[in-house]
């Protein structure tokens, strides 16, 4: 029997008892019987695995689905591959919708929008609002400038330094 104090100084020795090894399964003896021939499998055409849709195609599908629910005519839809982006124009009067590789949506022609997907679905209305605001803004500012005749700029008040220099010149002319 080993004293616990003696075991404490030994390296690699633990205080827990050793677990018993798992019993090994006996190897199966080889059989001399021949295998029965397998029934031939019917020749079938290889099933086409569905292509995993990338994020761009998924986003395009969601947009098309949203437009069809809204009742928008998609007979003139244009989808162009720009290398990195897919550019979509659903029809005349629509802004260009740019879809990135990760499926993100951008509308470069629209100045601001809270949610890109909703802006892409309602892009035609947003673009019309934006152009009408811009037209109204330019129409209101343009006549204001042309209706007012431009008067001469108001004379700037004379600075202290300029006034003193003028007084000194007048004094020198009077003394001379």
Beta strands, then each sheet from edge to edge (+ up, - down):
strand 1: 78-81
strand 2: 86-89
strand 3: 97-99
strand 4: 105-106
sheet 1: 1+ 2- 3+ 4-
end
